[in-house]
Amino acid sequence: MRQTEQLECDVLVVGGGINGAGIARDAAGRGLSVILCEQDDLGAHTSSASSKLIHGGLRYLQYYEFGLVRKALREREVLLRSAPHLIRELRFVMPHVRGLRPAWMLRCGLFLYDRLAKRELLRASRQLDLTLHPAGVPLAPGLNRGYIYSDACVDDARLVVLNAVAAAEHGARILTRTRLAAVAARDKRWHAELRAGDGARIDVRAKSLVNASGAWAMKLHAMADGPKQRPLRLVKGSHIVVPKLFGHDDAYIFQHADGRIVFAIPYQEEYTLIGTTDIDYDGDPREVRISEPEVDYLCGLSNTYFKNKIAPADVIWSYAGVRPLVDNGAGSAQALTRDYEIVTDRRAAPLLSVFGGKITTYRTLAENAVDSLAGMMEVPGKAWTAHACLPGGDVLGAGATNDSVRHFTRFATSLCARYHWLPPALVRRYAHTYGTRANRMLDGCRQLSDMGAEVAPQLYERELEYLMDVEWAATAEDVLWRRTKLGLHAPSSAAAAVDTWMRLRGHQVAPGYRTARA
C-alpha cells in the first residue's frame, strides 16, 4: 500500500490559475512556506481562455468604474516592465460608427484613459483618418474616421506558469493535477486531504488556506465554512481564431449595437483572434465550449467591419472560458464588474477567499491578499513584486526597468547572434517565450544536433525536457496549447508524437526530479 505523504506549510493555495499562482509567488517571496495545488494543469481553465490582453478596460468607463480602470492602467506598465518577453504594447484602432457611441463620447473616454494613470511606456491616443491610415484598408466602406490608443497583449497561459516558477524558486511546492478532496479546521490549523492524479494521497497541515479556485471558489468557500458572501455569476467568454484578416500589427476594437465590445487581434503571425462573447453560464466549468450561435455572432460582427468575409468553416481554432464575476446586480453579463473581492475569516483558522478579478490586476490582487493574510498570521516580509521581474524578464540584466521594454528587440537580436546555428525564427520564439531563461534551456548546446530529435515541427527534445523539468508540463496539450502555441501550426499528428515522447521520457525521470529542478 502506498504511504500517505505528510506535509506542513504556512499557506495552502488551492487553485493554479493566475490568481493562485500570483499569490503563491508573493507569499513565498515574503518568506512563507507555500503549497499550491491545482486539479488540472496550471492555467488550464479561465486563465488561458482570456483575450490575451493586459488592458485598463476602456469600456468599463461607461459603467463609472474609474477605480478599477485606474488600478488596471497602473498595472499595465508594471507588468510590461516585469515581463517584456511576454507582454508588449498593442495599438487598438476604434472605428467610429454612426448611430452607436457618439464621437464626443469616444474622445472623452480616451482622454480619461490616457490620464487616469501615469504613462511612461505606452503611447497616447489620437484621432485617425481611416481613408489615409493603413488600418483603414481592410475595413468595410463607410468607416472613414476613428481613433487609436494603446494597451498591451500577453501570453496568458505562460504568465501563469512563470508566476508558479517564481513561487517554486522562492521555495513553494507546486502540485499540479492534484485536487483538494477534503478540508477542515482543527486546532487553529487547516487539515487538507489532497489526491494526485495517480491516486496518491497527500495530507497537508496548513496555518492558512487561500481559496483561489476561480469558478469553483464558492464551492470551496462553503466547504471551508466561510462567511456569507455575495454570489458569483459565471459568465462564458468565447473566442475564434481565423486566418489573418489584415496585414499590419495593430488590433481593432469594434462596437456592437447590443452594447458588447469585440476585439480583432493579430495572433501568432498567421491568424486573427476575435472575441469575446459574454453569456451567463450554469454548467460545469471544465466542460465549457463555444456554441454555434457564438461562432455565428463573432463571424457576423467581423463581417460587419471587415471587407474580407469569414464563415464558421474558416475558424481554425476556438476556445471558451468561464469568468467567475462578482454579482453586483448588473442586468447584463457584460455590465458585471471585473473587479475582485477578498474575503477573510479567522474564526476557525485563517481563511482567505478570492472572488472575481481580471488578469491585468492579478499582481495587485496577490499583493492585497498576502497583506490580508498578514492581518491574521505572521508574515516575515513586505510586498516586493511591484519592482521584480518574472522569470526571464531581466533581459537587460537590470531588473524591471523601462529600458528592458524599450530595448527588448536588442535582447532578441543578441540571442539570435549567440545561437546563430539555430533558425532565427526559432530563436525569436525562444526570446518571446522564455526571455533570458532561453539560455538555461539551451545550456551546453553548441550545434543543432545537441537539441535532440525534432519531435514536432519547431519542437526539439531539449525544449520538451525543459518544459517537463521546470514548468510542470505533462501532456502534449500542456506543451502545444499552453506552454507554447505550436498547436496552431503543427500537423494533426504532432500531439500523439509529443505525448508518446513525454510518456517514455517520464518513465526515465527519477521521482522528485521536476520538483528539484523547479
Helices and strands as residue ranges (DSSP letters): E 5-14, H 18-29, E 34-37, G 46-48, E 53-54, G 58-63, H 66-82, E 87-95, H 103-115, E 126-129, G 134-136, E 145-154, H 156-169, E 173-175, E 178-186, E 189-196, E 201-211, G 214-216, H 217-223, E 232-243, E 251-255, E 261-267, E 271-275, E 279-280, G 285-287, H 292-305, G 312-314, E 317-326, G 333-335, E 340-345, E 351-356, G 359-361, H 362-374, G 385-387, H 402-406, H 408-418, H 424-434, H 437-441, G 448-451, E 454-456, E 459-460, H 461-471, H 476-477, I 478-483, G 486-488, H 494-508, H 513-517
